[in-house]
Amino acid sequence: MLKKSEKTTKFIIETVAPIFNQKGYSATSMSDITKATGLTKGAIYGNFKNKEYIAIAAFNKTVNDLLKQISKHQEKSKSPLQKIYLITDFYRDYYDFSKELGGCPILNVGVDANNQDTALLEHVRFVIHKTQNNIAKIVDWGKEAGEIKTTINAQVFAKKLYAHIQGAIFMTYTMDDDSYLKIAMDEMDVIIKNQLEN
């Protein structure tokens, strides 16, 4: 059972995560946080050292929620090759899903943090590396299982796939048109079929 302070910390993170994701680090003020939570600045600073610590916790929560959903979607198959296809399948409908998060946390926080050069940027880079490494591990697993060509460079493919995803997310949000994601994921499926499948 959570202590009162832990409950308060959890409540703050869950309440402000969509705000940080939508407005960005700089544009989110302490008054936004106090207004959303109904807590005083003193109560908030009693749980977090400063605004950046809140932003990092909020980003981690949003990203963890996202990664859990992708993992759950990938559980539909035990085949490493099919798990790659399930990534593109997940992102086809990502626009509607991510709206509930306040947008795509990697894109939103990544662009915002890159301009600020804060510790938040290191967290975004860590998640990108982790995601790409996870994709590469699935590719390597597929090579061992005989489902994926052994000539494929797993890291290069992982970067290609993730760059396609994030580029399509940027265009989808900028143009308010999810066809960018659908087209990009269809293209990635062709690349998977032609370049990966054994």
N, C-alpha and C positions, 0 to 999 in steps of 0.2 A: 504494500500500500504506500502511495506517495505521501510525503510530508507536505505540510501546507506550502512551504517555500518552493518545493518541486512542482506542486500543482500550479502555483502562480507563474513560475518560469515556463511551464508547458503551455499555460493559457496565453501568456504574452506571445510566445513563438507562434502558436497556431493562429492567433488573431492578426498579428502583423505580417506574417509570411506573404499573403497575397498582396498586401500594400507595398511592401518592399519590391516584390516581383513586378508589380505594375508600374509603380512610380519611379523606382530606382533608388539607389542609396542616397544620392545628393538631395533629390527632391522630397524624400521622406523626412519630415521634421519630427522632433520630439513631441510637438503638439499633436501631430497626426497619430503618434503612438499612444499618447495619453488619452486622446479623444476616442480612439478605437477600443482601447482596453478599459477605459473608465478608471484607470489607476493614476496616481500622482507620479511626478518625475522621481520623487524619493523612493516610491515603491518599486519603480522600474529599475532605478540605479541600485537598489538593494539586491536585485537579481542579476544585473548585467553591469560590467565595468563601464561600458560606453555604447554609443549607437552602433559602432562597427561590430561589436560583439553580438548585438541583437541581430544585425543584418546577416552575419555569418551563420548564426543559429537558425534564422529564418530560411536562408538559402539551403542549408543542409537538410532541413525538414522538407522543404518543397522538392528538392532533388531526390531524397530518399523515397518520398511518396511516388514520384515518377518512376524511379528505377524498380520499385516493387511491382508497379503495374506492368512494366515491360517484362520482368522476370515471370510474372504470373501468366502473361500472354504466351511466353515461350514454353510454358509447361504443357502446351497443347501437343507438343511432339517431343520424342526422345531422340530424334535424328538431328545431328549437328547441322546438316545442310538445311533441314526444314526450320531449325531454330534461326538461321540467318534470314530465311524468307519471312519468318514471323516477326522479325525486327521491322522489315519494310511494311509488312501488313499492319503492324501497330501504328506506324507513323502515317499511314494513309488517312487515318481518322484522328490524328493528333491535334488538329486545329480546335475541334470542339472540346476534346479532353483538356487541353492546356488552357483554354479560356477560364476554366474553373480554378486554375492555379494562379490566374492573373497574367497569363502569357507563358512563354517558354522560359524557364528559369536560367538555362544555360545561355541563351541568346540575350535575354534582358540584362541579367546581372553581369554576363561576360562583357558586353559592350560598355555598360555603365562603369564597371570596375576597371576596365582597361583604361578608361579616361581618367580615373582617379588614382590608379596605381596603388591600390590599398592591399591589405592582407586578404581581402575578399577575392581579389583577382587570383591569388594562389589557390584558393579553394575551388574556383571555377576551373582553373587549369588542371588541378588534381582530378576533378570529376571527369573532365574530357579525356585525360590520360587513362583513367580507370576504365571508362566506357570503351575506349579504343582497344585497350588491353584485353578486356572481356570478349570483344568481338574477335580479336586475333586468336584468343584461346579456343574459341568455338571453331574457327577455321582450322587451327592445328589439330584439334580433336577430329574434325571431319576428314583431314588428310590421313590420320592414323586409322580411321574407320573405313577408309577407301571410298568415301563419298565425295571428297574434294580433291582436285588435282594436286599432286605433290609439288608441282612447279610454282604454285601460288605463294607469293610473299604475304604472309598473314598480316603483318603490321601495315604494309602498303595498302592492302585491301581495306583494312579497318579504317584507315585515315580517309580513303576514298569514299567509303560508305558514310562515315560520319560527316564529312564535308558536304556530301550531297544532301544529307538530312538537314543539317543546319542552314545551308544555303536556301533550301526549299522552304524551311520554316521562316526565314527572314522575308522571302518573297511573299509567302502566304500571308503573313501578318502585315507587311507593308501595303500589299494590294488588296487585303481583305478578300482573298480568293484561295480556297483550299485546293484548287486544281493544280497549283504549283507543286504541292506535296504529292498529290496523286500521280502526276506526270513523272516527277523525279523518282518516286518509288517504283513505278512501272519500268523506268529506265534501269534502275538498279537491279530489278528482277531479271531483265535481259542480260545484264552484265554477270549476275550470279549464274544464270543458266549457261551462258557462253564461255565464261572465263573460269568459273569455279567447279561446276558440276563435272564429276569424273565420268 
